[in-house]
Amino acid sequence: MKVGDDVAVPPFDPVDPASLVWYHTIELPGGVVTPGEYDHRRIVDRVGLPARLDGRRCLDVGTHDGFWAFEMERRGASAVVALDVADPEDLDWPEPRPPLSGDVRAFLAARKRAFGVAAAALGSRVEPRYESVYDLDPDTIGRFDFAFIGTLLHHLRDPIGALQAVRRVVDDQLVLVAVFSPWKTVLLPLTPVTELADFGNLPFWEIPSRGCDVSSKWADGK
Ligand SMILES: C[S@@+](CC[C@H](N)C(=O)[O-])C[C@H]1O[C@@H](n2cnc3c(N)ncnc32)[C@H](O)[C@@H]1O
């Protein structure tokens, strides 16, 4: 099932960004700035994204409204694939899964529409792709020169499995933005520590210390 197939979604005007629920603040033509929950414009030049991506095929993992994917395109990427799950059921919910009410499903479905509206407004060639990071397969999605993962790992039951899956399809560079606990990092600087986070029935899993950053293993593909 794809998002929106069988849920009642409030009517919206597909060309009016104000009618949508926005996760990302995105600057669109005509001076329109989407009212996003997260405004990454402040940090866009501070996360290690290469200044230019000319000629590189790029992957944005967990794209949501597509802010980072559009930014990669703006920086000259030859192609960008924006990956996200199609269905809220595909998120890593804790078990037993909380029942998703019609309202929650409608809210999540409406959020997914923002990407399409932003892409159309920007005249973007970013390709949306709806599958889980765990299922990345070079035979079906192809290979990439560059991948970006923004604040996704703490939503995953198996963050290492997700990194391994990304590693399968990316030949060169990964930029990973992840949530780390400053307290665990300061209190136990030499010991990697993590713990299961208790956010109730939400898809949140672990908030580790910086010592748990396994992305240094990236280069040798472990
Ligand atoms: C916290 S948001 C981060 C959005 C964006 N990457 C950013 O940095 O602003 C996490 C995103 O990852 C997506 N996501 C969650 N589980 C996923 C999975 N297994 N595969 C791909 N995307 C997933 C969510 O749907 C959501 O869009």
The ligand as an SDF file (V2000), in Angstrom:
LIG
                    3D

 27 29  0  0  0  0  0  0  0  0999 V2000
   14.0280   12.7850   11.3610 C   0  0  0  0  0  0  0  0  0  0  0  0
   13.5480   12.7050    9.6630 S   0  0  0  0  0  0  0  0  0  0  0  0
   14.9920   13.4350    8.9250 C   0  0  0  0  0  0  0  0  0  0  0  0
   14.6750   14.0690    7.5760 C   0  0  0  0  0  0  0  0  0  0  0  0
   15.8980   14.6080    6.8310 C   0  0  0  0  0  0  0  0  0  0  0  0
   16.8250   13.5370    6.5120 N   0  0  0  0  0  0  0  0  0  0  0  0
   16.5920   15.6780    7.6080 C   0  0  0  0  0  0  0  0  0  0  0  0
   17.7670   15.4860    7.9860 O   0  0  0  0  0  0  0  0  0  0  0  0
   16.0180   16.7300    7.8280 O   0  0  0  0  0  0  0  0  0  0  0  0
   13.7700   10.9630    9.3010 C   0  0  0  0  0  0  0  0  0  0  0  0
   13.2800   10.5810    7.9080 C   0  0  0  0  0  0  0  0  0  0  0  0
   13.7010    9.2360    7.6550 O   0  0  0  0  0  0  0  0  0  0  0  0
   12.6050    8.5140    7.1150 C   0  0  0  0  0  0  0  0  0  0  0  0
   12.7800    7.0780    7.4290 N   0  0  0  0  0  0  0  0  0  0  0  0
   12.4700    6.4370    8.5800 C   0  0  0  0  0  0  0  0  0  0  0  0
   12.7430    5.1260    8.4910 N   0  0  0  0  0  0  0  0  0  0  0  0
   13.2450    4.9270    7.2410 C   0  0  0  0  0  0  0  0  0  0  0  0
   13.7020    3.7820    6.5490 C   0  0  0  0  0  0  0  0  0  0  0  0
   13.7060    2.5660    7.1110 N   0  0  0  0  0  0  0  0  0  0  0  0
   14.1620    3.9320    5.2840 N   0  0  0  0  0  0  0  0  0  0  0  0
   14.1690    5.1660    4.6890 C   0  0  0  0  0  0  0  0  0  0  0  0
   13.7340    6.2850    5.3090 N   0  0  0  0  0  0  0  0  0  0  0  0
   13.2730    6.1810    6.5590 C   0  0  0  0  0  0  0  0  0  0  0  0
   11.3970    9.1220    7.7620 C   0  0  0  0  0  0  0  0  0  0  0  0
   10.2110    8.8230    7.0270 O   0  0  0  0  0  0  0  0  0  0  0  0
   11.7620   10.5930    7.7480 C   0  0  0  0  0  0  0  0  0  0  0  0
   11.4360   11.1820    6.5200 O   0  0  0  0  0  0  0  0  0  0  0  0
  1  2  1  0
  2  3  1  0
  2 10  1  0
  3  4  1  0
  4  5  1  0
  5  6  1  0
  5  7  1  0
  7  8  2  0
  7  9  1  0
 10 11  1  0
 11 12  1  0
 11 26  1  0
 12 13  1  0
 13 14  1  0
 13 24  1  0
 14 15  1  0
 14 23  1  0
 15 16  2  0
 16 17  1  0
 17 18  1  0
 17 23  2  0
 18 19  1  0
 18 20  2  0
 20 21  1  0
 21 22  2  0
 22 23  1  0
 24 25  1  0
 24 26  1  0
 26 27  1  0
M  CHG  2   2   1   9  -1
M  END
$$$$
